[in-house]
């Protein structure tokens, strides 16, 4: 299944709309899913045990990151554009006995009920999944979802493929895009899955 998706995303012309992601989940082509939370998130939570609050996870997929946040006491809302992803994430949360709110929705068209509600936003494989032309829209949605002084913790792909998704980004681009709305607190190369080792940036931002 994986090879067919990679052939598709390698083309210069591709569709990364809601139907594309729904097909990926329905067909079992969620090649980015490792069945576990981001190692960078796991390590961050171990080192920052006092962190807490309402948290939004856009592009949550099957919700592994949501579950890890919930295990550490965060009140988590997972948002995904795919109804299949949301349904499967809900089943996984119930299996693990964890309380997570999952909603289907387009993060780039943020609903009013999500505006200014969250203390934290965790980013992992959502920013790299959208068309790069929509990245400023993503940053604005993140700033809108967070309370003043809220935090955005992101695991970003530090790769530059010729096509995507995933669409990579450089540290310089991330700084340029996020600084109008956020102050950078820290930036490190996190522990990653083997196939992503050295290809990710863990950045903690605080909303102005």
Secondary structure by P-SEA (a helix, b strand, c coil): caaaaaaaaacccccccaaaaaaaaaacccccccccccaaaaaaaaaccccccbbbbccccccaaaaaaaaaccbbbbbbccaaaaaaaaaaaaaacbbbbbbbcccccccccccccccbbbbccccccccccaaaaaaaaaaaaccccbbbbbbcccccccccccbbbcaaaaaaaccccccccccccccccccccccbbbbbbbcc
